[in-house]
Amino acid sequence: MGSVLDDRQIEQYLRDGFLVIEGFADQRSCDELKAAANQIVADFQPSGERTIFTTTEQERVSNGEFLSSGSGVWCFFEQEAFDEAGHLRVAKELSINKIGHAMHDLDATFEKFSYRPELAGVAADIGLGDAMALQSMYIFKQPLIGGEVACHQDGTFLYTDPLTVTGFWFAIEDATLENGCLWTKPGSHLTSLRKLFKRAGDSDADGTIFEELDPAPLPSPSELVPLEVPAGTMVILNGLLPHWSDINRSPTSRHAYSLHCISAAADYPEWNWLRRSPDMPLRSLAEVAGVAA
């Protein structure tokens, strides 16, 4: 297919490590994805583990539900969802942090949104013509209790050799300073990978560990700039780009959808936390979308 991005946009992405494209998804597509996510939550029956998702203490979510979710669809609770007695503070639909991590292959609405020809074209334009869809997340950033996402690099959690992971982040609702928009530092992808988040052994029961590669700190929030964007915006994120989002203490949610892709030519080590079952191989953005990359 022909190019989707122009030369100026490609140059900007290579320079800054991210690119903001407003109006990439229309309102109807956003509404359909939001409705599908809400239905998944409505149908979700928590287990006894009731897994909480937090990025400040990754080891807290390295249980069976988390480590097996690469081939499934699971709901993870906000860190502040439960009171001291273990009861939900608010209704279930207002307590879920995110859904992950294979909706793009297991849910028809998410599949339609993810494998669109325009996205395959964008991936090719930035040098990822053989993009394979690895992981999807629907992030709620719930009103009043939406948790902080600590400053991180996606390459820490979805490593390939060479590093190719690229995030395609979609604002399903308006993202503002008040409800926890993304923040980043232009050009900060021109740096080293700081850590690896790895399985500690072959079994899910072995949990996970962080391996430090470079002790240099990531940028602090005071060094970052906000990306306030309207619903329908897509933000492309280089795998080395540090990015962060604050807690949401506002009465307004900030729904977003994130799809991470890797190159088919890159090596994806077995020690990555996210694994796919043998009967669920990764699929090509371009091939599923029915376009020539």
C-alpha positions as CSV (number, residue, x, y, z in Angstrom):
1,M,0.0,0.0,0.0
2,G,1.1,3.6,-0.4
3,S,2.6,5.7,2.4
4,V,0.3,6.9,5.2
5,L,2.8,9.3,6.8
6,D,4.5,12.1,4.9
7,D,8.2,12.8,5.1
8,R,7.8,15.5,7.7
9,Q,6.0,13.1,10.1
10,I,8.5,10.3,9.6
11,E,11.4,12.7,10.3
12,Q,9.6,14.0,13.4
13,Y,9.1,10.4,14.7
14,L,12.8,9.5,14.1
15,R,13.9,12.8,15.8
16,D,11.5,12.7,18.8
17,G,10.8,9.0,19.3
18,F,7.1,9.6,19.2
19,L,4.5,11.0,16.8
20,V,1.0,12.3,17.6
21,I,-1.6,11.8,14.8
22,E,-5.0,13.3,15.7
23,G,-8.1,11.9,14.0
24,F,-6.5,8.5,13.2
25,A,-9.6,6.6,14.5
26,D,-13.1,8.0,14.0
27,Q,-15.6,8.4,16.9
28,R,-17.6,5.4,15.8
29,S,-14.5,3.1,16.0
30,C,-13.7,4.5,19.5
31,D,-17.2,4.0,20.7
32,E,-17.3,0.4,19.4
33,L,-14.0,-0.4,21.1
34,K,-15.2,1.2,24.4
35,A,-18.5,-0.8,24.3
36,A,-16.5,-4.0,23.6
37,A,-14.2,-3.3,26.6
38,N,-17.1,-2.6,28.9
39,Q,-18.8,-5.8,27.8
40,I,-15.6,-7.8,28.7
41,V,-15.6,-6.2,32.1
42,A,-19.3,-6.9,32.6
43,D,-18.8,-10.6,31.8
44,F,-15.6,-10.9,33.9
45,Q,-15.8,-13.1,37.0
46,P,-12.8,-12.4,39.3
47,S,-10.9,-15.3,40.7
48,G,-9.6,-15.6,44.2
49,E,-6.4,-13.9,43.2
50,R,-8.2,-10.7,42.0
51,T,-4.9,-9.5,40.4
52,I,-4.0,-5.9,40.9
53,F,-2.0,-4.2,38.2
54,T,0.7,-1.7,39.3
55,T,3.8,-0.5,37.5
56,T,5.6,0.6,40.6
57,E,6.0,-2.9,42.0
58,Q,5.8,-5.3,39.0
59,E,6.5,-8.3,41.2
60,R,3.1,-7.9,42.8
61,V,1.4,-8.9,39.5
62,S,3.7,-11.7,38.5
63,N,1.2,-14.4,39.3
64,G,-0.5,-17.0,37.2
65,E,-3.2,-14.7,35.9
66,F,-0.7,-12.1,34.8
67,L,1.8,-14.5,33.3
68,S,-0.7,-16.5,31.3
69,S,-2.6,-13.5,29.9
70,G,-0.5,-13.3,26.8
71,S,-2.8,-15.9,25.2
72,G,-6.0,-14.7,26.8
73,V,-8.2,-11.8,27.9
74,W,-8.1,-10.9,31.6
75,C,-9.1,-7.9,33.7
76,F,-6.7,-6.5,36.2
77,F,-7.8,-4.3,39.1
78,E,-6.6,-0.8,40.1
79,Q,-4.2,-0.7,43.0
80,E,-6.7,1.3,45.1
81,A,-9.8,-0.8,44.1
82,F,-10.0,-2.7,47.4
83,D,-10.4,-1.5,51.0
84,E,-8.6,-2.8,54.0
85,A,-11.1,-5.7,54.3
86,G,-10.6,-6.7,50.6
87,H,-13.9,-5.3,49.4
88,L,-14.3,-3.2,46.3
89,R,-14.6,0.5,47.1
90,V,-16.7,1.1,44.0
91,A,-18.5,-1.0,41.4
92,K,-16.5,-3.5,39.4
93,E,-16.8,-1.5,36.2
94,L,-15.1,1.4,37.9
95,S,-12.4,-0.7,39.5
96,I,-10.6,-2.3,36.6
97,N,-7.2,-0.9,35.7
98,K,-6.8,-2.6,32.3
99,I,-7.7,-5.6,30.1
100,G,-4.9,-7.6,28.6
101,H,-3.3,-9.0,26.6
102,A,-4.6,-10.8,23.5
103,M,-7.9,-9.0,22.7
104,H,-6.6,-8.2,19.2
105,D,-6.7,-11.9,18.3
106,L,-9.6,-13.1,20.5
107,D,-12.3,-10.4,20.2
108,A,-13.8,-9.4,16.9
109,T,-14.1,-5.7,17.7
110,F,-10.6,-5.4,18.9
111,E,-9.3,-7.4,15.9
112,K,-11.1,-5.0,13.5
113,F,-9.7,-2.0,15.3
114,S,-6.1,-3.4,15.4
115,Y,-5.6,-5.0,12.0
116,R,-6.6,-1.9,9.9
117,P,-4.8,-1.2,6.7
118,E,-3.9,2.3,7.8
119,L,-2.0,1.0,10.8
120,A,-0.1,-1.5,8.8
121,G,0.8,1.4,6.5
122,V,2.0,3.5,9.3
123,A,4.1,0.7,10.7
124,A,5.8,0.2,7.3
125,D,6.4,4.0,7.0
126,I,8.5,4.0,10.2
127,G,10.5,0.9,9.2
128,L,8.3,-1.9,10.6
129,G,7.0,-3.4,7.4
130,D,7.0,-6.9,9.0
131,A,5.1,-5.8,12.1
132,M,3.6,-8.6,14.2
133,A,0.9,-7.8,16.7
134,L,2.3,-9.0,20.1
135,Q,0.2,-7.5,22.9
136,S,-2.9,-5.4,23.4
137,M,-4.1,-3.5,26.4
138,Y,-7.3,-1.5,27.1
139,I,-6.5,1.0,29.8
140,F,-9.3,2.6,31.8
141,K,-7.5,5.2,34.0
142,Q,-10.6,5.1,36.3
143,P,-12.1,8.3,37.8
144,L,-10.6,9.2,41.2
145,I,-8.5,6.0,41.6
146,G,-6.7,5.7,38.2
147,G,-3.2,4.6,39.0
148,E,0.1,6.2,38.0
149,V,2.1,4.4,35.3
150,A,5.7,4.9,36.3
151,C,8.2,6.2,33.8
152,H,9.4,3.3,31.7
153,Q,10.6,2.0,28.3
154,D,8.5,-0.5,26.5
155,G,11.6,-2.4,25.5
156,T,12.0,-3.4,29.2
157,F,8.9,-5.5,29.1
158,L,8.7,-6.6,25.5
159,Y,12.3,-7.2,24.5
160,T,13.6,-8.3,21.1
161,D,17.1,-8.5,19.6
162,P,17.5,-6.1,17.9
163,L,15.0,-3.9,19.8
164,T,12.0,-3.4,17.6
165,V,9.0,-3.1,19.9
166,T,6.8,-0.2,18.9
167,G,3.7,1.0,20.8
168,F,0.6,2.3,19.0
169,W,-1.4,4.1,21.7
170,F,-5.0,5.3,20.9
171,A,-7.0,7.8,22.9
172,I,-10.5,6.3,23.2
173,E,-11.5,9.3,25.3
174,D,-9.9,12.7,25.6
175,A,-6.6,12.6,27.5
176,T,-6.0,15.7,29.6
177,L,-3.7,17.0,32.3
178,E,-6.6,16.3,34.8
179,N,-7.3,12.7,33.9
180,G,-3.8,11.4,33.4
181,C,-2.5,12.0,29.9
182,L,0.8,10.6,28.6
183,W,4.0,12.5,29.2
184,T,7.4,12.1,27.5
185,K,10.6,13.9,26.6
186,P,11.2,14.5,22.9
187,G,14.5,12.8,21.7
188,S,14.9,10.7,24.9
189,H,14.7,7.5,22.9
190,L,18.3,8.1,21.8
191,T,19.6,6.4,24.9
192,S,20.2,3.0,26.4
193,L,17.7,0.4,27.6
194,R,17.8,0.6,31.4
195,K,16.3,-2.7,32.6
196,L,14.8,-6.0,31.4
197,F,11.7,-7.5,33.0
198,K,12.3,-11.3,32.8
199,R,10.8,-14.6,33.9
200,A,12.8,-16.0,36.7
201,G,12.4,-19.6,35.5
202,D,10.5,-21.8,33.1
203,S,7.3,-22.0,35.2
204,D,4.8,-19.3,35.9
205,A,5.3,-20.1,39.6
206,D,8.9,-18.9,39.4
207,G,7.7,-15.3,39.0
208,T,9.7,-12.5,37.5
209,I,12.8,-10.4,38.1
210,F,14.2,-7.1,36.9
211,E,17.7,-7.2,35.4
212,E,19.5,-3.9,35.4
213,L,21.4,-3.0,32.3
214,D,22.2,0.7,32.9
215,P,21.9,2.4,36.3
216,A,21.3,5.8,34.7
217,P,17.9,7.1,35.9
218,L,15.1,7.6,33.5
219,P,13.8,11.2,33.2
220,S,11.8,12.5,36.1
221,P,8.2,13.8,35.5
222,S,9.6,17.4,35.8
223,E,11.6,16.8,32.6
224,L,8.7,15.5,30.6
225,V,6.1,17.3,28.4
226,P,2.4,16.4,28.4
227,L,0.6,14.9,25.4
228,E,-3.0,16.2,25.8
229,V,-4.9,14.7,22.9
230,P,-8.6,14.3,21.9
231,A,-10.3,11.0,21.4
232,G,-9.3,9.3,18.1
233,T,-5.7,10.3,18.4
234,M,-2.9,7.8,17.8
235,V,0.5,8.2,19.5
236,I,3.4,6.1,18.1
237,L,6.0,5.3,20.8
238,N,9.5,4.1,20.1
239,G,10.4,1.1,22.3
240,L,13.3,3.1,24.0
241,L,11.2,6.2,24.6
242,P,10.6,6.9,28.4
243,H,7.0,7.8,29.0
244,W,4.8,8.3,32.1
245,S,1.3,9.0,33.1
246,D,0.1,10.4,36.4
247,I,-2.7,9.3,38.7
248,N,-6.3,10.3,37.9
249,R,-7.9,12.1,40.7
250,S,-10.5,13.7,38.4
251,P,-14.1,12.5,38.1
252,T,-13.4,11.7,34.4
253,S,-12.0,8.5,33.0
254,R,-9.3,8.3,30.4
255,H,-9.8,5.2,28.3
256,A,-7.0,4.3,25.9
257,Y,-6.0,1.3,23.8
258,S,-2.5,0.2,23.3
259,L,-1.2,-2.3,20.7
260,H,2.5,-3.3,20.8
261,C,4.1,-4.7,17.7
262,I,7.5,-6.3,17.0
263,S,9.5,-7.2,13.8
264,A,9.0,-10.7,12.5
265,A,12.8,-10.8,11.8
266,A,13.8,-10.0,15.4
267,D,14.5,-12.6,18.1
268,Y,11.9,-12.7,20.9
269,P,13.6,-14.4,23.9
270,E,11.8,-17.1,25.8
271,W,12.5,-15.3,29.1
272,N,10.1,-12.5,28.1
273,W,7.2,-12.4,30.6
274,L,4.6,-12.4,27.9
275,R,4.3,-15.7,26.2
276,R,1.9,-17.0,23.6
277,S,0.7,-20.6,23.5
278,P,1.9,-22.6,20.5
279,D,-1.6,-22.7,19.0
280,M,-1.7,-18.8,18.9
281,P,1.2,-17.7,16.7
282,L,1.7,-13.9,16.2
283,R,-0.1,-12.5,13.2
284,S,1.1,-9.9,10.7
285,L,-0.5,-6.5,10.7
286,A,-0.3,-6.3,6.9
287,E,-1.4,-9.8,6.2
288,V,-4.4,-9.8,8.4
289,A,-5.3,-6.3,7.1
290,G,-5.1,-7.7,3.6
291,V,-2.4,-5.2,2.3
292,A,1.0,-5.5,0.9
293,A,3.5,-4.1,3.4
